Amino acid sequence: MKINPFKLERYFAKYEFTAPYLLSCSDCEPLSLRELIALADNETLALWNDLKLGYTESLGHPVLREEISRLYSSIKPNQVIVLSPEEGIYITMSSLLQKGDHVVVTFPGYQSLYEIANSHECEISKWIPKYDKGWAFDINEFKNLIRDNTKLIVINFPHNPTGVTITERELKQIIEIARQNNCIVFSDEMYRFLEYEEKTRISSACDLYENAISLFGMSKSFALAGTRIGWIATKNEEILKKIAVYKDYTTICNSAPSEILAIMALRAKDQLLRRNLEIINKNLGVLDDFFNHYKNEFGWKRPMAGTIAFPKLISEMKIDDFCLDLVEKNGVMLLPASVYDFDGNFFRIGFARKNMPEALSHLNSFLSSKK
């Protein structure tokens, strides 16, 4: 199997640890170890202090799988496999897809959600939102993408990079179409629980459909990207078995310390989500003011959930040139749409870090110098 370079990750590899101001981060302000341990209960503190750094259970720590299952309405601990989020995408796609299969995927999106299917020589149809309608996804357009040979439907809500989501009714329509056409649904839910209004939160796909696979993890909503802990949840026993068998050829098992830290965070879920949403909402207000001030230079479609948005540069200057000029002259990293294989003068901006206003001020200085 030949796979293309992961453009977004290669871009981050070049600038993430050299640019002073990161304005495209998708994770929340990372927790320190001290902060997280301060939130731990007696049981998890004991697990941490008595931890032996040996191999762990391949499917994940039983206590962790129990805590994960509590995030869903109908998922049991034995219907969860713990792995890194990217690993979950890679293993699931590689386990399920074969040459000639048809895949429908939300687009633009995280490259592995479609690139792995592409590397397996699948046919791919992209469900693209309407920018002039606030990046809205049209469910009727989705219906028209389904074929007789559609094997997999890949959705990602809240959506990376636009920050939009769909309604519960629309999700159920997708599930019903999948059921009628005997399709599997892979639902990337990495930004779940970061909805700005709780009423916009939709169900997890794995709770609604026996052939749905939900991906979630600690990287975004729980501010623990460095633990590399995520999971797959599904009621389909055959799919679970395939993923478990494949995992023996990737990580085999997870990091012992990371699993305990993840248990701590899940038990402190309410405090962590409240903390992260406070940072997001504060920074969104700053961005609203910024884009209102520069309304002739940028198109701003306010997101509904998550940590990122996808504004448009209104200029004859290409977004790739703009981002390169910005990072080289002012040390501010933005992600151009090209890293998503997406046409247009769009860029990803992140706003869940505490220093976002400082980074934005340097973008402001860059813009001022252009006048």
Residue pairs with C-beta under 8 A, 6 or more apart in sequence:
1 119
1 120
2 119
3 115
3 116
3 119
4 115
4 118
4 119
6 111
6 112
6 115
7 111
7 338
7 339
7 340
7 341
8 110
8 111
8 335
8 339
8 340
9 111
11 335
11 339
15 327
15 333
16 22
16 333
19 327
19 331
19 332
19 333
20 331
20 332
21 330
21 331
21 332
21 333
21 355
21 358
21 359
21 362
22 333
22 350
22 353
22 359
23 332
23 333
23 334
23 349
23 350
23 356
23 359
23 360
23 363
24 308
24 333
24 334
24 335
24 347
24 348
24 349
24 350
25 307
25 350
25 352
25 353
26 160
26 220
26 306
26 307
26 308
26 348
26 350
26 352
27 219
27 220
27 223
27 225
27 307
27 352
28 194
28 220
28 221
28 222
28 223
28 276
28 279
28 280
28 307
28 352
28 353
29 223
29 276
29 279
29 352
29 353
29 354
30 223
30 224
30 225
30 226
31 223
31 224
31 265
31 272
33 261
36 224
36 261
36 264
36 265
36 268
37 45
37 48
37 264
39 264
39 265
39 267
39 268
39 271
39 272
40 48
40 264
40 267
40 268
41 264
41 267
44 260
44 263
44 264
44 267
47 63
47 260
47 263
48 257
48 260
48 261
48 264
51 256
51 257
51 260
52 256
53 256
53 257
54 256
55 252
55 253
55 256
56 253
56 254
56 255
56 256
56 259
57 253
58 244
58 247
58 248
58 252
58 253
59 65
59 80
59 81
59 82
59 244
60 68
60 80
60 81
60 82
60 83
60 231
60 254
60 259
61 82
61 254
61 259
61 260
61 263
62 77
63 263
64 82
64 229
64 259
64 262
64 263
64 266
65 77
65 78
65 80
65 82
65 231
66 77
67 262
67 263
67 266
67 267
68 75
68 77
68 80
68 82
68 216
68 231
68 233
68 266
69 75
69 76
69 77
69 79
69 80
69 233
70 266
71 204
71 216
71 266
72 204
72 206
72 207
72 214
72 233
73 203
73 204
73 207
74 207
74 235
75 204
75 206
75 207
75 233
75 235
79 206
79 233
79 234
79 235
79 240
80 231
80 232
80 233
81 88
81 231
81 232
81 240
81 243
81 244
81 247
82 229
82 230
82 231
82 254
82 259
83 91
83 230
83 231
83 232
83 243
83 247
83 250
83 251
83 254
84 217
84 228
84 229
84 230
84 251
84 254
85 190
85 215
85 217
85 219
85 228
85 230
86 112
86 230
87 230
87 247
87 250
87 251
88 215
88 217
88 230
88 231
88 232
88 243
89 110
89 112
89 113
89 116
89 186
89 188
89 215
90 112
90 116
90 250
91 232
91 243
91 246
91 247
91 250
92 186
92 213
92 215
92 232
92 239
92 243
93 112
93 116
93 117
93 120
93 152
93 186
94 116
94 120
94 246
95 239
95 242
95 243
95 246
96 151
96 152
96 184
96 239
96 242
97 103
97 116
97 117
97 120
97 122
97 151
97 152
98 120
98 122
99 120
99 121
99 122
100 121
100 122
100 123
100 149
101 117
101 120
101 122
101 123
101 149
101 151
101 152
102 122
102 123
102 124
102 125
102 147
102 149
102 150
102 151
103 114
103 117
103 122
103 123
103 124
103 125
103 150
103 151
103 152
103 153
103 154
104 124
104 125
104 126
104 127
104 142
104 145
104 146
104 150
104 152
104 153
104 154
105 113
105 114
105 117
105 124
105 125
105 126
105 127
105 153
105 154
105 155
106 113
106 126
106 127
106 129
106 137
106 154
106 155
106 156
106 157
106 159
107 114
107 126
107 127
107 128
107 342
108 128
108 161
108 162
108 310
108 337
108 340
108 341
108 342
109 154
109 156
109 159
109 160
109 161
109 188
109 340
110 156
110 160
110 188
111 340
111 341
113 154
113 156
113 186
113 188
114 124
114 126
114 154
117 124
117 152
117 154
118 124
122 151
123 149
125 145
125 147
127 137
127 141
127 142
127 145
128 141
129 135
129 136
129 137
129 138
129 159
129 162
129 164
130 136
130 137
130 138
131 299
131 301
131 312
131 344
131 346
134 164
134 301
134 302
135 159
135 162
135 163
135 164
135 301
135 310
136 164
137 159
137 164
137 166
137 170
139 166
139 170
139 173
139 174
142 174
142 177
143 177
146 153
146 177
146 181
146 183
148 181
150 181
150 183
151 183
151 184
152 183
152 184
152 185
152 186
153 174
153 177
153 178
153 183
153 184
153 185
153 186
154 185
154 186
154 188
155 174
155 185
155 186
155 187
155 188
155 205
156 187
156 188
156 189
156 190
157 164
157 165
157 166
157 171
157 187
157 189
157 202
158 164
158 165
158 191
158 192
158 194
158 195
158 303
158 304
158 305
158 306
159 165
159 306
160 188
160 190
160 191
160 306
160 308
161 308
161 309
161 310
161 335
161 340
161 348
162 301
162 303
162 309
162 310
163 302
163 303
163 304
163 305
163 306
163 307
163 308
163 309
163 310
164 303
164 304
164 305
165 195
165 200
165 202
165 304
165 305
166 174
166 202
167 200
167 202
168 202
168 203
171 202
171 203
171 205
171 208
172 208
174 185
175 185
175 205
175 208
175 209
175 212
177 183
178 184
178 185
178 209
178 211
178 212
179 209
179 211
183 211
184 211
184 212
184 213
184 236
184 239
185 205
185 209
185 211
185 212
185 213
186 212
186 213
186 215
187 204
187 205
187 206
187 212
187 213
187 214
187 215
188 215
189 204
189 205
189 214
189 215
189 216
190 215
190 216
190 217
190 219
190 220
190 221
190 230
191 220
191 221
191 305
191 306
191 307
192 201
192 204
192 216
192 221
193 201
193 221
193 269
193 273
194 220
194 221
194 273
194 276
194 277
194 280
194 305
194 306
194 307
195 201
195 304
195 305
196 277
196 280
196 281
196 284
196 303
196 304
196 305
197 304
200 304
200 305
201 305
204 214
204 216
204 233
205 212
205 213
205 214
206 212
206 213
206 214
206 233
206 234
206 235
207 214
210 235
210 236
211 234
211 236
211 239
212 234
212 235
213 232
213 233
213 234
213 236
213 239
214 232
214 233
214 234
215 230
215 231
215 232
216 230
216 231
216 233
217 229
217 230
217 231
218 224
218 225
218 227
218 229
218 230
218 262
218 265
219 225
219 227
219 228
219 230
220 306
220 307
221 272
221 273
221 276
222 262
222 265
222 266
222 269
222 272
222 273
222 276
223 265
223 272
223 275
223 276
224 261
224 262
224 265
227 255
227 258
227 261
227 262
228 254
228 255
228 258
229 254
229 255
229 258
229 259
229 261
229 262
232 240
232 243
234 240
265 272
276 352
279 352
279 353
279 354
280 307
280 351
280 352
283 351
283 352
283 353
283 356
283 357
284 302
284 303
284 351
286 351
286 356
286 357
286 360
287 300
287 309
287 349
287 351
287 360
288 300
288 302
290 360
290 364
291 298
291 300
291 311
292 300
294 367
296 314
297 313
297 314
297 315
297 367
298 311
298 312
298 313
298 314
299 311
299 312
299 314
300 309
300 311
301 309
301 310
301 311
302 309
303 309
307 350
307 351
307 352
308 348
308 349
308 350
308 351
309 348
309 349
309 351
310 337
310 346
310 347
310 348
310 349
311 346
311 347
311 349
312 344
312 345
312 346
312 347
313 319
313 322
313 345
313 346
313 347
314 345
315 322
315 345
318 345
319 336
319 337
319 338
319 344
319 345
319 346
319 347
320 336
320 338
322 334
322 336
322 347
323 333
323 334
323 335
323 336
323 347
325 366
326 332
326 333
326 334
326 363
326 366
327 333
327 334
329 366
330 362
330 363
330 365
330 366
331 362
332 359
332 362
332 363
332 366
334 347
334 348
334 349
334 363
335 347
335 348
336 346
336 347
337 343
337 344
337 345
337 346
337 347
337 348
340 348
350 356
353 359
